[in-house]
């Protein structure tokens, strides 16, 4: 019984991390694409510059908070529907 409970907890945590990772990936992809639009400076510079501009501590904090909120909203909707 305990093994089944532990496996279920591990599966739930792993699923949460995968879903949050996907939200973080989409956040960074959106930021990087925004740097390469007409208004972005990365268009005149390199992809390395664009990545250095996007991958900052502040953006990471925002991405993690957005991922947690997004995960909680999706879990709430999953249970309600």
C-alpha positions as CSV (number, residue, x, y, z in Angstrom):
1,X,0.0,0.0,0.0
2,X,2.8,2.4,0.9
3,X,4.6,1.7,-2.3
4,X,1.5,2.6,-4.4
5,X,1.1,5.8,-2.4
6,X,4.7,6.8,-2.9
7,X,4.5,6.0,-6.7
8,X,1.3,8.1,-7.0
9,X,3.0,11.1,-5.2
10,X,6.1,10.8,-7.4
11,X,3.9,10.7,-10.5
12,X,1.9,13.7,-9.4
13,X,5.1,15.7,-8.7
14,X,6.7,14.7,-12.0
15,X,3.6,15.7,-13.9
16,X,3.5,19.1,-12.1
17,X,7.2,19.7,-13.0
18,X,6.7,18.7,-16.6
19,X,3.6,21.0,-17.0
20,X,5.4,23.9,-15.3
21,X,8.5,23.3,-17.5
22,X,6.3,23.5,-20.6
23,X,4.8,26.8,-19.3
24,X,8.3,28.2,-18.7
25,X,9.4,27.1,-22.1
26,X,6.5,28.9,-23.8
27,X,7.2,32.0,-21.7
28,X,10.9,32.1,-22.8
29,X,10.0,31.3,-26.4
30,X,7.5,34.2,-26.5
31,X,10.1,36.6,-25.0
32,X,12.8,35.5,-27.5
33,X,10.4,35.8,-30.5
34,X,9.5,39.2,-29.3
35,X,13.1,40.2,-29.4
36,X,13.2,39.3,-33.1
37,X,10.2,41.2,-34.2
38,X,10.4,44.6,-35.9
39,X,10.6,46.5,-32.6
40,X,13.2,44.3,-31.0
41,X,16.9,45.0,-30.9
42,X,17.9,41.4,-31.5
43,X,17.0,41.8,-35.2
44,X,20.1,44.0,-35.6
45,X,22.2,41.9,-33.3
46,X,22.8,38.1,-32.9
47,X,20.8,35.3,-31.4
48,X,23.4,35.2,-28.5
49,X,22.6,38.8,-27.7
50,X,18.9,38.0,-27.8
51,X,19.3,35.1,-25.4
52,X,21.4,37.1,-23.0
53,X,18.7,39.8,-23.1
54,X,15.9,37.3,-22.4
55,X,17.5,34.8,-19.9
56,X,17.8,37.0,-16.7
57,X,17.0,36.3,-13.1
58,X,14.0,38.6,-13.1
59,X,12.5,36.9,-16.2
60,X,13.2,33.5,-14.5
61,X,11.3,34.6,-11.4
62,X,8.4,35.8,-13.5
63,X,8.4,32.5,-15.5
64,X,8.3,30.4,-12.3
65,X,5.5,32.4,-10.7
66,X,3.5,32.2,-14.0
67,X,4.1,28.5,-14.2
68,X,2.9,27.9,-10.6
69,X,-0.2,30.0,-11.2
70,X,-0.8,28.3,-14.6
71,X,-0.4,24.9,-13.1
72,X,-2.8,25.7,-10.2
73,X,-5.4,27.1,-12.6
74,X,-5.2,24.0,-14.9
75,X,-5.5,21.7,-11.9
76,X,-8.5,23.6,-10.6
77,X,-10.2,23.4,-14.0
78,X,-9.3,19.7,-14.4
79,X,-11.0,18.9,-11.1
80,X,-14.1,21.1,-11.9
81,X,-14.6,19.7,-15.4
